């Protein structure tokens, strides 16, 4: 241990928090949580009870930093968020190659809360990863007392033991409906995402509203929830609505330095295009605040431009994002991340330039994981090393190639991959809708109620085709029946005299 580190460890607080061990190059090699930072961190440098892997870790430690929080529960979620971002090697090695644990909240009418080792793209919400299964389960047991939730996928015939203990809301007993249950789950998710301040404000507002309505029973439940949450400790520190020391975040500070930004990019917006052979073209916009995804501000766009034109689609989505209405209502980003290379980035920049917007924008090309940005220096230089990064340039753009271990690159990859996942999910939804698209959807003047009535009466579109004009008229009226049969190509168009009254009525 160096003298610098020994002196630094003397200032460790006796508070809960998260600590970061760094190697001689400043790279984060291990992240952990502690109920008492002073005791936990100092234990690494005592000779007692060290296993071989811990000895290897300690031999690599050159510096240690920490962030304090209010309780071990909060430290648990903060540790998870930073491990997900930095992927320290010793966090992986010390787990003996086991998968981390995630909290899964299903997408059912009555969402089920469970633990899984591998997240899937199944519309469920996942929170993690967590390195300590025992700590996670203890934290979730505490939260379940505040926000009861269901853990059984198949409902029992009568109230389960957890219901009688006050830990399950008891939908099988009819004790709660789906709307109220999902409202409680959303509050639980706010806590899991670190938005404790927002949650506490929401609970206080609801409590005051219930008291004004003299619904004192509901107000008392909300008061108890607030009391229980406050007993956990101080505010969360890793949510996008909370404040923490960004100067400790190597990824964000490194990104600002690498791109020569005026300040740390607290709001990063990433864009991706998805389509299937030029069909069902969509774009996604994901938002990261302080390096953490803010799913409440995700946006998706259905493209008006058809065909396989990624550049055109990128111009369209950036144009729509910075339309006067959206530019006024949505927060201004500190950085745009475009999924793609020079072509996609140039398309986005052309829109920003045309509107006179000074928003930094970069691209991230998948093949070599190159960071593409508008050329800033040394025009025409073929290539040079710049602080461990290889930089190539042409007259318009320059390419920055960072090592795979770079925290800056890992953060950008994570943001880019989230934009890609969100775009793919929306594109698959549209593809599924198109697969179930009906010919009746294309008929002007035929709305959902009429379509439902026809399908109920005739069974299918084929049944409507087989029905006579008189049968369809009896169901929905002669005017609409005539329009449907004409659209299906089953009856000649009426003469002008036969429809003049209907046309004049419609015009009026």
N, C-alpha and C positions, 0 to 999 in steps of 0.2 A: 504494500500500500504506500502510495506517495504521501509526502508531507501535505501537499495541497488537498488531497482527498481526505486525509486524516483530520485536518482542520475543518474541512467542509462538513464532515459527518458529525462533528461536535454541535453543529447548529440544527441537527434534525429535530423536528417538533414531535411532541408526544400526542399526535393527532392522527386520525385516520386519513388515508390518501393513497396515491399511486406513485410508485418510484420507477425510474428509468436508469438502468445500468448501461454505460457506454464503453466502447473499447478505445484504444489509443487514437483511432482515426475519427472519433466522435460519433460513430455509428451506434444506434440503439441495438443492444444485443439481448436485453431481457427487460420485460415489463411485469411488475407485480403490484399487488394491492396489500394493504396492511391496516389492521385496526389501530395499531400504534406504530407509526413510521420509525421512530427512534429504535424501538426494540427489534422490529423485523429487519431493517436494513443492517443494523449492527451485527445481527446474528450471522450474516454472510461472512464476516471477517473474524469469527471465532472458530477455533480449531475443532471444537466438539461436534460430533455427529454429522460430519460432512460425508456425503456419498461421492463416488468418483465423478459423476456428471457435475455436481455442484462445485467440486474443486476446479474443474475445467472452466466453469463460468467465472469463478472468483479470480482465476489467473488472468482472465481477459479484461476484468473491470479496471478502467482507468479513471472513470468519473461517474458520479451519480447525481441525478436531479430528482425532484419530487414535486407533486402538486397535492395540497391538502384539500379535503372535503369534509363533510359533516358527519358521515357515518360509514360503516363498512358496506352497507347496502349501496350507497352511492359510489364508493370506491370500486365495487364489483362491476358496475355498468361502465364506469370510466375506463377501467382496465380492459374491458371487452372492446370498447371503441378504438383504443389505441393499438391493441394487438391486431385488430382487423386491418388497421391502416398500415402499420409498420412491419408486421410479420417478423418479429425478432427471432433469430435462429434458435436461441436457447429455449424460448417458449415452446418451440416445436420439439426440440431434442428431449427436453425434460418430460414431455408427455408420452415418451416411448411410442411415437408415431400414431397415437390414438387420435381420432377426430375430436374436435372441440364440440361442446354442447350448445345447442340453440334452443330458444323458446319459440315454439310454433303456435300461432293463433289461426285457426282454420277460417275459411271463407263461408261457413255455413250460416243459416239463419240464426242458429244458436252456436256461435263459435266455440270450439273446444280448444283448451290450452293444454299443450303437451310439450315434451322434450324430444328432440331429434338430433342425430349426429350429422346428417347431410341435408341441407335445404334443397327443395325442389321448386321448379317453376310451376306452381299449382294454385296460384292466386292467394295462397295463404301469406300471412305476415310472419317474418322471421326476425328474431332479435338475438344477437350474439356476434362472434363466438365467445363462449365463456370457458376459461381454463379449469375452473374448479366446480365440479358437479355438486359437491356438498354445499358450497357457499351459495351457488345459484338456487338450489332447492330451498335452502333456509330463507333466502331473500324472497323467493316467490311465496313461501308460506306466510311470511309477514304481510306481503301485498294482498294475499288472498283474504286475509281477515278484513282488509279495508275494502277490496273490490272482489266479492265472491265470484268464482267462475267455474265452468264445467270442465271436468277432466275425463269423463266417460263418453266415448263415441256412440255407444248404444245405450239408450235410456233404460233405466230399470223400470219395473212395473209400478213401483211406488217410491216415495222419497228415500234417497240413499242416506247412508250414515253422515256423509259430509253435509248434506242439507240440514240434518238435525243439529249439526255442530255449528251451523251458520257459515260454512265455507262454500257451499254450493247454493245458487239462487233457487233451485228446485223447480225447473220448468216442467218436470214430469208430474209435479203436484199442482201445476197451474198457478204457482206462486208468483210468476213473473212472465211477461210477454216478451216477444222477440225484440221489440223496439227498445224497451227499458233495459233489457239485458245487453244489447249492443251498445247502448249509451254508457253503461258501466265498463264494458270492454274498451271503449275508446278512451276512457279516463285512465284505465290501466296502461294502455299503450302510450299515452302521453308520458307517464312515469318512466316506462321502459325506454322511451326515446330521449329522456333527459329533460323534458319540458315541464319540470316541476313547478316553476313559477307560473306558467300558463295554467297548469292544472289547479293550483291553489287559488288563483284568481277566479277561475271558473266555478270552483266549489263555493267560494265565498259569495259570488254573485247569485248562484242558485239558492243558497241558504237564505240570503236576504229576500229574494223574490218569494220563496216559500213562506217565510215569516210574514211578509206583507199580505199574502193570501190567506193567512191564518192556518196554513197547513203545517202545524207545529211538529207533527210526527216526522214528516219528510225533512223539515229543517233540522230536527234533532239528529237524524241519520247523517246528514251532511256535516253537521258540527262534529260528530264523532269521527267521521272520515278525516276531517281537517286535523283534529287532535292527534289521531293515529299517525298521519303523515308527518306532522311536525315533530313527533317523537322520534322519527328516523334521523333527524339532524338538520343541518343547514341545506342550502340550495344545492341542486345538482350543478356540475360545472362543465359537462361535456355536451349539453344540448345546444342547438343553434340559437336559441333565444337567451342563453346564459352567457356569462362572461368568464373567461379564464385567460391565463397569461399566454398569449399567442407567441411571445418571443421564445417560449420553450418548444414550440411546434416546429420541428426541423423541416418538415415537408413544406409548410406554408411559407416560412421565412426563406427557405431555399428557393422556392418557386419565384418569390418576389425578387430575389437577388439574381437568379438565372435570367429572368425575362426583363430585368431592369425596370420593374414596376415602381411607381411612386410610393405605394403602400402595400401591405399584405392583402392578397385577394380574398377578402372575407366572403364574398358571394361569387361563386363560380357557376356559370350556366353552360351546360354541355348539350350539343345537338347531334342527332343521328337521323339518317333516312333509311326507311325499310320498305321494300316492295317485293312482289313475287312476279318476275318477268314483266315489270312495268304495270302490274295490276295491283289494286289496293295500296296505293302509294300513301305513306304516312311519314310523319316526322315527330320526334320526341324532343322535349326540353326537360332536363333534370337540373335541380338546383342543389348545390352544396354550400352550406353556411359554416364557416370556420372548419372546413374539411369534413363536415358531417352532412349526410343527405337530409334534405328538408322535403319530405314527400308531400307535404301540404301544398307546395308551390310547383310541383311537377305539372307540365302541360303537354298535351298531345294535339297534333294537327293532322287533319285529313287533307291531303294535297288536292288542290284544284287542277294543277298541271298534270296531265296524263303522260303515260309512256315511261321509258327507262332513261331518265335524265337527272342524274344525281346533282349535277351543278345547278340546273334549273330549279330543282326542288329545294336545294339549300338556299338559293336566292329568295324563293317564295317564303320559306319559313322564317328567315331573318327579317324579311320585309314585314311579315305579319307580326312578328314579335315586337318590332320597333314601330308599329303603326302609332299614330298620335294617341289613340285611346289606350293601347297597352303600355306605351312608353310612359304615359302619365300615371297609370294605375299600378304597374309592376315596378318593383325596386330596380334601380340601375345596377347591372352586374359590374364587378371589378375585373372580370376576365371571361371571355368566351372560349370554350373548348369545342372544336369542330372535329367530329369523327371522320378522318380522311386526310388526304395529302394536299398538295399544292392546289389542285383544281377546286376541291371543296372549300378550302380556305379562301382562295381568290374570289369565289362566288360570294361568300359571306362578306368579305372586305369590300366588294364592289357596292353592296347595299349600304354598308356603314359609311363609305366615302360619299356616296350619292346624297345621303341624308346629313352629312357633316357631323357624324357621331365619332367621338374619340373614345372608343371602347377597345382595350387591348384584346386581340384575338389570336389564337394559335390553333394549329391542327395536330392531330396525333395519328400518324399512319401506322396501320396494323403490322405490315410485313416486317419492318425493321424497328418498330416502335420509335420512330423518329418524331421529334418535336419540330414542327414546321412553323416558322413565323416570318412576318415581313422583314426583309433585309434591313438591318440597322447599321452595320459597320462594314468597312473594308470591302467595298463593292468589287465583285469579280474574283475574290480570293477563292482558290480551289478548295482549301481546307486548312484548318489549324486546330491545335489543342487549346482549350480554354477551360482551365480549372477542372481537369479530369473529364472534360466532355469534348468530343470531336465535332467540330463545326465546319460544315461545307456551305458554300454560298454561290448563288448566281446573281444576276442583276436585279431580281425581284424578291427572292426568298432565300432564307438560310435554314439549314437543317441541323438540329442539335441531337446528337446521339449520346445518351446517358447510359451508364452501366446499369445492369438489371437490379443491382442492390441499392440504387439511388432512391431515397425517400421521395424526392420530387417526382420521379418517373412512376413510382408505385402509386402515389396519390392520383396522378393524371390517369393512369390505367384504370384505377378504381372508378373514377368519375366517368371515364369514357365507356367502360363496360356496363355501368348502370344505365347510361343513355341508350346503349345498344339493347340491353335487356328490355327496357321500357318500350322502345320502338317495336321490337319483335313481338312483345305481348299484345300491343294494340293492333299490329298488322294481322296477327293470327285471329283476333276477335273479328276484324272486318272480313277476313277470309271465311270464317265460320258463318257469318251473317249472309255473305254472298252465296254460300253453298245452300242455304235454306231460303234463298230469295224466291219470291213467287212472281209469276207473270202479272198477277193482279196488282202488285206494288207499282207497276209502271203506268197504270191507267190514270190519266188526269181526272180529278174529281171523285176518285174512289178512295175513301179514307180508311183508317183502321177498323172503325165500327162496321162499315159495309163489308170489308174483306172478312171480318170475323163472322158476320151473319151469313155470307155466302158459303164459307167453309163449314159452318155448323149445319147449314141446310143441305149442301151437296157433297160434303165430305172432303173434297179436294179441288184443285184447279181442273183436273180432268173431269170431275163431276160437273163443274160449271160448264165446260165445253160440251159435254153430252146432253146437258139440259136444253130444252127448247127456249126460244125467246119468251114465250108466254110464261113458262115456269120461273125464269129469272125475273121477269116483270112482276110476277105475283109476290116475289120475295123482297125486291128493292125498288120497284117502280119502273115504269116503261122507259124514262129518259136514261137512267143509269144502266138499265139492262141493254138498251140499244148501244150505248157507248162501249160497254164491255164486250158485246158480241162483235162489234166492228173492230175493236182492238185485237180480239182473238181471230179475226179474219173469217167469221162464220156467217155474216149477213151483209148484204150490200148496203152501202150508205143510203140514207133516206133522201128523198127529193127535197129541194129548197122549200116548196110549199108545205111539206109535211112537218118541217121543223121551224118555220119562221116564227111561230108564236114563242116556242121555247128559246130561240136565239134572242129575240127581242127582250124577253123577260130577263135572261142572263145578263144582257148588256145593261139593262136598267139597274 
